[in-house]
Amino acid sequence: MEAKKQAGGEARTSSRMETRTPLRTGEKHVLFATLLRRSEAFDSAMPLIDYEEIANHDRMYAVAWQVAYDHHAEHEELPELHELQAGLQRFFSEDPEALSKEERGNLAQFIAFMFSVDREKLKPRVALKYLKRYLEDRLADEVRSALTGYTPMNIQELLVKAVARTEELSMADARDVALPFEDDWLEDNAHLELRDTGVDFINHFTGDDDGAGFGHGCTESFGLLGPFGGGKTTTGIMLSTLGSKLAFDAWRANERQGPLRLSYQFSWEEPKQSLRIRALCFLAQIPRKTLVTAIRAKDMRANLSCSTSLKDYERERWAHRLRSGARVAGEYERFQKAKAILNATWRVIDLTGNDKEAGHTGSGLVDEVAAIIRRDQQRTRDTETGVQVVVVDYVGAAAERYIDAQGLDHGGNLRHIINRWPLHMKNKVGVPFFCPTWSLHQLSTTANTGSPGNVPKYTDAAEGKAFAENLDFCFMFGLKTKQSHMVVTCNKARREAAREERVVHLDGEFQIVRDADETHILRNRKIVTRAEDRGLQGGADPAVPTDDAGGVVPSDIESQNRSLRPRRRRTNNITGA
């Protein structure tokens, strides 16, 4: 359905109305059995239930409720079986026609069920959710009945009352407002758990100056903005695959006991086939061209090196291990290890529309992300799992897909969806699955036209200046130099003080963004080598290359961050060499 422009320029949007089925008989049995046997549920339901409202649809439950209500009013407690049966006899002696013979039989079956169930298995929270649905259905029946035929003269009054009743019912399953410091309040701080990202230039911005830890926090919402082709997807793959490896290593260190948490990578732009290659290049540290050649030949063993036939770059990269006599894994061994880890703990969900067999539309926004994770976690319920991290790539494409599917106007809708996305990720994914979430998004076209030394701001998000409003941390990449160096900064951080921007290097061949702080620096809005910087200030070191192309780029993932946290354990030794 196409959206039409109104005279004032506003878009009139339409969406399909979602409906639900009424409660089934079994669910109604559970609802009323809980209300009549659990006093806390009964007390919450009393202000909401009206005998006539129920009797018009379910006279059997209405009679049971009224008898229990009268008993409670007199004795201040709910009736036991014999007391309820006695009350029903009195009720029917006064009104023999209240129920038909068939309805009395059904009532007897319901009462037998109600007292056959272990009282503790009747959960008030479940019953109150059912009650809300049940009473909303009765309200819908009433409105439909009133609107059948001609339009009522008092339609405004009718609708106002319906809205007021809806608001009243919205609180039916709400929890009581708790004290801020219950007796067990110290046990309710799991959300403070921090997980190592495995990416040290990101860990740099997320803590540890005070010894409180570093990494992304469970339930926190993170954002990453970057220019076109500027390292967002590469970093997203690093976050999800390193999360997988860290979770796998922790599970193995615990003697393969406890939860084996899964990392999820959602993509609306790049298909699964391409993301698989990126993940293997990074985690196995195999050059992209080499890996692609082996995949095309469909013969990994013949096209990859092994420990007895190392290539020149491997001998150079792990020379220190070879000199010590240690065994160095070749490409094939690293490929096998990376593939095993990714199969165990990494999930890539292709929402580009190219994966026809997946059954995912890609047009369901964060609700679809949550539903896919929930289904996958249920599918693996025979194995104790959990969620390590969720990465979404990227928000703008997801919003466009939803808008197109719904036939909405792109103007205000696109901006609204993008700006609200991070909060939905926190509330619908991060909190329910107890994990950090990452939302990747583009910089605006204006920010894409600057120079590499310009430090972007979080208000530079494409189509959404308020994108970072609900983020806990917002990271930004600047434009690349010709040698693929770029600035990374984080000027939105809720639990940490601001830190100076750093320079990183995007290595497309190995699909890694390396910290380049040892070799490069941002000076006067220009990325220069540290040797050049010393030369500008007097005292250049002739032993260190002074041009961008010859800058010292650390040779492997493990050594990329030595200057960043010399006192910490290294987190990125992923190659297994």
C-alpha positions in Angstrom: 0.0 0.0 0.0 1.5 3.3 -1.0 1.8 6.2 1.4 0.2 9.4 0.3 1.3 13.0 1.0 -1.1 15.2 2.9 -1.4 18.9 2.0 0.9 19.9 4.8 3.6 17.6 3.7 3.1 15.0 6.4 3.0 11.4 5.4 -0.2 9.5 6.1 1.0 6.0 7.0 -0.9 2.8 7.2 0.0 -0.5 8.8 -1.6 -3.9 9.1 -3.5 -4.4 12.3 -2.2 -7.3 14.3 -4.7 -9.6 16.0 -4.6 -12.5 18.4 -6.8 -15.5 19.1 -8.9 -15.6 22.3 -7.8 -17.7 25.3 -8.3 -21.4 24.9 -10.3 -23.4 27.4 -7.2 -24.8 29.0 -5.8 -21.3 29.5 -9.1 -20.0 30.9 -9.1 -23.0 33.4 -5.6 -22.0 34.5 -6.6 -18.3 34.8 -9.7 -18.8 37.0 -8.1 -21.7 39.0 -5.2 -19.4 39.9 -7.5 -16.5 40.8 -9.7 -18.7 43.1 -6.8 -20.5 44.8 -4.0 -17.9 45.0 -4.9 -14.9 47.2 -2.3 -12.6 45.7 -3.8 -13.2 42.2 -7.4 -12.8 43.6 -6.5 -9.5 45.3 -5.0 -8.1 42.1 -8.1 -9.2 40.0 -10.8 -8.0 42.3 -10.8 -4.4 41.2 -10.9 -5.4 37.5 -13.5 -8.2 37.4 -17.3 -7.6 37.1 -19.7 -10.6 37.3 -22.0 -9.4 34.5 -19.0 -8.8 32.2 -17.9 -12.4 32.6 -21.4 -13.9 32.7 -22.2 -12.5 29.3 -19.5 -14.7 27.8 -18.6 -17.5 30.3 -21.4 -18.0 32.8 -19.6 -21.0 34.4 -16.5 -19.0 35.4 -18.7 -16.1 36.5 -20.7 -18.3 39.0 -17.5 -19.8 40.4 -16.0 -16.3 40.8 -19.1 -14.9 42.5 -19.3 -17.7 45.0 -15.6 -17.3 45.8 -16.0 -13.6 46.0 -18.9 -13.8 48.5 -16.9 -16.3 50.7 -13.9 -14.0 50.7 -16.0 -11.0 51.6 -17.3 -12.9 54.7 -14.2 -14.8 55.8 -11.3 -12.8 54.3 -9.9 -15.9 52.7 -10.5 -18.0 49.6 -12.7 -21.1 50.0 -11.4 -24.6 50.1 -13.1 -27.3 48.0 -15.9 -28.2 50.5 -16.6 -24.5 51.2 -16.8 -23.7 47.4 -19.2 -26.7 46.9 -21.4 -25.5 49.7 -21.5 -22.0 48.3 -22.4 -23.3 44.9 -25.4 -25.3 46.4 -26.7 -22.1 48.1 -26.2 -20.1 44.8 -28.2 -22.6 42.7 -30.9 -22.9 45.4 -31.4 -19.2 45.0 -31.1 -19.2 41.2 -31.7 -22.6 39.7 -31.7 -21.3 36.1 -28.2 -19.7 36.4 -26.6 -22.5 34.5 -27.9 -25.2 32.2 -27.3 -28.9 32.9 -24.4 -29.0 30.5 -22.8 -25.9 32.0 -23.1 -27.4 35.5 -21.3 -30.4 34.3 -18.5 -28.3 32.8 -18.3 -26.4 36.1 -17.9 -29.6 38.0 -15.0 -30.6 35.7 -13.4 -27.2 36.2 -13.6 -27.4 40.0 -12.1 -30.9 39.9 -9.3 -29.6 37.8 -8.8 -26.6 40.0 -8.2 -28.6 43.2 -6.3 -31.4 41.5 -3.4 -29.1 40.6 -0.7 -28.4 43.1 -1.4 -24.9 44.4 2.2 -23.8 44.0 2.2 -24.6 40.3 -0.6 -22.0 39.8 1.5 -18.9 39.0 -0.1 -15.6 39.7 2.1 -13.8 37.1 0.9 -16.1 34.4 -2.8 -15.8 35.5 -2.6 -12.0 35.5 -1.2 -12.0 31.9 -4.1 -14.2 30.9 -6.6 -12.0 32.8 -5.4 -8.9 30.9 -6.0 -10.7 27.6 -9.3 -12.1 28.7 -10.7 -8.8 29.8 -9.4 -7.0 26.7 -11.3 -9.6 24.7 -14.5 -8.9 26.6 -14.0 -5.1 26.0 -13.5 -5.8 22.3 -16.8 -7.8 22.3 -18.6 -4.9 23.9 -17.3 -2.4 21.4 -18.0 -4.6 18.4 -21.6 -5.1 19.7 -22.1 -1.4 20.2 -20.9 -0.6 16.7 -23.0 -3.2 14.9 -25.6 -1.5 12.7 -26.0 2.2 12.8 -23.4 4.5 14.5 -24.4 5.1 18.1 -25.3 8.7 19.1 -22.9 8.5 22.1 -19.9 7.1 20.1 -17.5 9.6 21.6 -18.5 8.6 25.1 -18.3 5.0 24.2 -14.8 5.3 22.8 -13.6 7.4 25.7 -14.8 4.7 28.1 -13.1 2.0 26.0 -9.8 3.9 26.1 -10.1 4.4 29.9 -10.8 0.7 30.3 -7.8 -0.3 28.1 -5.5 1.9 30.3 -6.9 0.3 33.4 -6.3 -3.2 32.0 -2.8 -2.4 30.9 -1.8 -2.5 34.6 -3.4 -5.9 35.2 -0.2 -7.8 35.0 2.1 -5.0 36.3 4.4 -5.8 39.2 4.1 -3.9 42.5 6.5 -1.1 42.8 9.4 -2.6 44.8 11.6 -0.9 47.4 14.8 0.4 45.9 16.9 -1.7 48.3 15.4 -5.1 49.0 17.2 -7.5 51.3 18.8 -9.2 48.4 19.6 -6.1 46.4 23.3 -6.9 46.3 22.5 -10.1 44.3 20.7 -8.0 41.7 23.7 -6.4 40.0 24.5 -9.0 37.3 24.1 -6.2 34.7 27.4 -4.8 35.9 29.2 -7.8 34.4 31.8 -6.8 31.8 32.9 -9.1 29.0 36.2 -8.7 27.2 35.5 -7.6 23.6 38.7 -9.1 22.4 39.3 -5.9 20.4 41.8 -3.9 22.4 41.3 -0.5 20.8 37.6 -0.8 21.8 38.5 -2.1 25.3 40.6 1.1 25.7 37.5 3.3 25.6 35.4 1.1 27.9 37.3 1.1 31.2 40.0 -0.3 33.5 41.6 3.0 34.6 40.2 2.4 38.1 40.7 -1.4 38.0 36.9 -2.0 37.7 37.3 -4.0 34.4 37.0 -3.3 30.7 34.9 -4.5 27.8 31.2 -4.4 26.8 28.7 -4.7 29.6 25.9 -7.2 29.6 22.6 -5.4 28.7 24.6 -2.3 27.4 23.8 -0.9 23.9 26.8 0.0 21.8 26.9 1.8 18.4 29.5 2.0 15.7 29.4 4.7 13.0 31.7 4.8 10.0 32.0 5.9 6.4 31.3 3.8 3.4 33.8 1.0 3.3 35.4 2.2 6.4 35.8 -0.9 8.6 32.4 -1.2 10.2 31.6 -4.7 9.0 35.2 -5.8 9.6 35.0 -4.6 13.2 31.5 -6.2 13.6 33.0 -9.6 12.4 35.9 -9.1 14.9 33.5 -8.5 17.8 31.2 -11.5 17.0 34.0 -14.0 16.1 36.3 -13.0 19.0 33.3 -13.2 21.3 32.7 -16.7 20.0 36.3 -17.7 20.6 36.4 -16.2 24.1 33.2 -18.0 25.0 34.6 -21.3 23.5 37.9 -20.9 25.4 36.1 -20.2 28.7 33.8 -23.2 28.2 36.8 -25.4 27.4 38.8 -24.1 30.4 35.8 -25.1 32.5 36.2 -28.7 31.3 33.4 -28.2 28.8 30.9 -27.6 31.6 28.4 -24.8 32.0 26.9 -22.6 29.3 28.5 -22.3 25.8 27.3 -18.9 24.8 26.7 -18.1 21.2 27.5 -14.9 19.2 25.0 -13.6 16.6 25.9 -11.6 13.5 22.9 -10.1 11.7 23.5 -8.7 8.2 21.1 -6.7 6.0 23.8 -5.7 3.5 26.4 -8.4 2.9 25.3 -12.0 2.2 26.3 -15.0 4.4 28.8 -16.3 1.9 30.9 -13.2 2.0 30.7 -13.0 5.8 31.9 -16.5 6.2 35.1 -15.7 4.3 35.6 -12.6 6.3 35.2 -14.6 9.6 37.7 -17.3 8.5 40.2 -14.7 7.2 40.2 -13.0 10.5 40.0 -15.8 13.0 42.4 -18.1 11.1 44.6 -15.1 9.9 44.8 -16.4 6.4 45.1 -13.9 3.5 41.8 -13.3 1.8 43.2 -14.1 -1.7 44.6 -17.4 -0.5 41.4 -18.4 1.2 39.2 -17.5 -1.8 41.5 -19.4 -4.1 41.2 -22.5 -1.9 37.4 -22.2 -1.7 37.1 -21.8 -5.5 39.2 -24.9 -6.0 37.1 -26.7 -3.4 40.3 -28.2 -2.0 41.4 -26.5 1.2 44.2 -29.0 2.1 45.9 -28.7 -1.3 45.8 -24.9 -1.4 46.7 -24.0 2.2 50.0 -24.4 4.0 50.5 -26.8 6.9 52.9 -26.8 9.8 55.6 -28.5 7.7 55.2 -26.2 4.6 54.9 -22.7 6.1 54.8 -19.8 3.7 57.1 -16.8 3.8 54.6 -14.5 5.6 54.1 -17.2 8.3 57.8 -17.7 8.9 58.1 -13.9 9.2 55.1 -13.4 11.5 55.9 -16.2 13.9 59.7 -16.1 13.6 60.1 -15.9 17.4 58.2 -19.1 17.9 60.1 -20.9 15.2 63.4 -19.7 16.7 62.3 -21.2 20.1 61.6 -24.5 18.4 57.8 -24.3 19.0 55.4 -25.8 16.5 53.6 -23.2 14.3 50.3 -24.2 12.8 49.9 -23.7 9.1 46.9 -22.2 7.2 45.1 -25.5 7.0 45.4 -26.2 10.7 44.3 -22.7 11.6 41.4 -22.9 9.1 40.2 -26.2 10.7 40.4 -24.7 14.2 38.6 -21.5 13.3 35.9 -23.4 11.5 35.3 -25.7 14.5 35.0 -22.7 16.8 32.7 -20.8 14.5 30.4 -23.8 14.1 30.2 -24.2 17.8 29.6 -20.7 18.9 29.0 -18.3 16.0 25.7 -17.7 14.2 25.4 -15.6 11.0 21.9 -14.5 10.0 21.5 -13.3 6.4 18.7 -10.8 6.2 19.7 -9.4 2.8 17.0 -11.4 1.0 19.5 -13.6 -0.7 19.1 -16.6 1.7 15.7 -17.8 0.4 15.7 -21.0 2.5 16.2 -19.2 5.8 12.6 -18.0 6.1 13.6 -14.6 7.5 12.1 -11.6 5.8 14.5 -9.0 7.2 11.6 -6.5 7.5 10.8 -7.0 11.2 13.3 -4.6 12.8 14.5 -5.5 16.3 11.5 -7.7 17.0 12.7 -10.0 14.3 16.2 -10.1 15.7 14.9 -11.0 19.1 12.6 -13.7 17.6 15.4 -15.3 15.7 17.6 -15.5 18.7 14.8 -16.8 20.9 14.0 -19.6 18.5 17.7 -20.5 18.1 18.2 -20.6 21.9 15.1 -22.8 22.2 16.4 -25.1 19.4 19.6 -25.7 21.4 17.8 -26.2 24.7 19.3 -29.7 25.0 22.7 -27.9 25.4 23.2 -25.2 28.0 23.7 -22.0 26.0 23.3 -18.3 26.3 24.2 -15.2 24.2 27.7 -13.8 24.2 27.1 -10.8 22.0 24.8 -9.6 19.2 26.0 -7.5 16.2 23.6 -5.8 13.8 25.0 -4.6 10.4 23.5 -2.2 9.6 20.7 -0.1 11.1 19.9 2.0 8.0 19.5 -1.0 5.7 17.2 -2.7 8.3 15.0 0.4 8.6 14.8 0.7 4.8 13.7 -2.9 4.5 10.9 -2.4 7.0 9.7 0.8 5.4 9.5 -0.7 2.0 7.7 -3.8 3.3 5.1 -1.7 5.0 4.7 0.8 2.2 5.6 3.7 4.4 7.0 7.1 3.5 10.7 7.2 4.0 11.0 10.8 5.3 10.1 10.9 9.0 9.8 7.2 9.4 13.4 6.4 8.5 14.7 9.0 11.0 12.4 7.8 13.7 13.3 4.1 13.3 17.1 4.8 13.2 17.0 7.0 16.3 15.0 4.5 18.4 16.9 1.4 17.3 19.5 1.4 20.0 16.9 1.6 22.8 15.0 -1.3 21.3 18.2 -3.3 21.0 18.8 -2.8 24.7 15.2 -3.6 25.9 14.3 -6.3 23.5 17.6 -8.1 23.0 20.3 -7.0 25.5 18.2 -7.3 28.7 16.1 -10.4 27.8 19.2 -12.3 26.6 21.6 -10.7 29.1 24.3 -9.7 26.6 25.9 -6.6 25.0 24.5 -5.5 21.7 26.2 -3.6 18.8 24.3 -1.6 16.2 26.4 -0.6 13.2 25.3 2.4 11.1 26.6 4.8 8.4 28.0 8.2 8.8 26.1 10.9 7.0 27.0 11.9 3.4 28.4 15.1 4.7 30.7 13.3 7.1 31.8 11.0 4.3 33.2 14.0 2.3 35.7 15.3 4.9 39.4 14.5 5.3 40.9 11.5 7.1 42.0 13.7 10.0 38.6 14.9 10.8 37.2 13.4 14.0 33.5 12.5 13.5 30.8 13.3 16.1 27.9 11.0 17.1 25.5 13.5 15.6 27.0 12.7 12.2 24.9 9.5 11.9 23.1 9.2 8.6 19.4 10.1 8.7 19.5 10.1 12.5 21.2 12.8 14.5 19.8 11.3 17.7 21.1 7.8 17.0 23.4 7.9 20.0 20.8 9.3 22.4 20.1 5.9 24.0 23.5 4.3 23.4 25.8 3.5 26.3 28.8 3.9 24.1 29.0 5.3 20.6 32.2 4.6 18.6 33.1 6.4 15.3 35.6 5.8 12.5 36.9 8.6 10.5 37.8 8.5 6.8 40.7 6.3 5.7 44.1 7.6 4.4 45.4 6.0 1.2 47.3 3.5 3.4 44.0 2.7 5.3 44.8 4.4 8.6 41.9 6.1 10.2 40.8 7.8 13.5 38.6 5.9 16.0 36.9 7.8 18.8 34.2 7.3 21.4 32.6 10.6 22.4 29.5 9.1 24.0 30.3 6.9 27.0 28.0 6.6 30.0 30.2 4.9 32.5 33.6 6.1 31.5 35.4 9.4 31.1 36.2 10.6 27.6 39.5 9.4 26.2 41.6 10.8 23.3 41.0 9.4 19.9 43.4 6.8 18.5 44.6 5.8 15.1 43.9 2.3 13.8 44.8 0.5 10.5 42.3 -1.5 8.4 44.0 -4.5 6.9 41.5 -5.9 4.3 43.7 -8.8 3.3 43.5 -10.3 6.9 40.1 -8.7 7.7 41.3 -7.0 10.8 41.3 -3.4 12.2 44.6 -3.1 14.1 45.5 -0.6 16.8 48.2 1.7 15.3 48.8 3.8 18.4 52.5 2.7 18.7 53.2 4.0 15.2 50.7 6.7 14.3 49.1 9.7 15.9 46.5 12.4 15.1 48.2 15.8 15.1 46.5 19.0 13.9 43.7 17.0 12.2 46.2 15.0 10.3 47.2 11.4 10.7 51.0 11.2 10.8 53.6 8.6 12.0 55.0 9.1 15.4 58.4 9.6 13.8 57.0 12.4 11.7 55.4 13.9 14.8 58.8 13.9 16.6 60.4 15.4 13.5 57.8 18.2 13.5 58.6 18.8 17.1 62.4 18.4 16.7 64.2 15.1 17.2 63.2 12.6 14.6 64.2 9.0 15.0 65.9 8.0 11.7 65.5 4.3 12.6 61.7 4.5 12.3 60.1 5.0 8.8 58.5 8.4 8.5 56.0 7.9 5.7 52.5 6.4 6.0 53.2 3.6 3.7 56.2 2.4 5.7 54.7 2.9 9.1 55.3 0.0 11.5 52.2 -2.1 11.5 52.3 -4.9 14.2 52.6 -8.2 12.5 49.9 -10.3 14.3 46.8 -9.9 16.3 48.5 -10.8 19.6 51.0 -8.0 19.3 48.8 -5.3 17.9 48.1 -3.7 21.2 51.3 -4.0 23.3 51.4 -0.3 24.1 47.7 -0.2 25.1 47.5 -2.3 28.2 51.0 -3.7 29.0 49.8 -4.9 32.4 46.9 -6.9 31.1 46.8 -10.4 29.7 46.7 -10.5 25.9 43.3 -11.2 24.5 43.7 -11.5 20.8 46.0 -14.5 20.3 43.5 -16.2 18.1 45.6 -17.9 15.5 46.6 -20.9 17.6 50.1 -20.7 15.9 
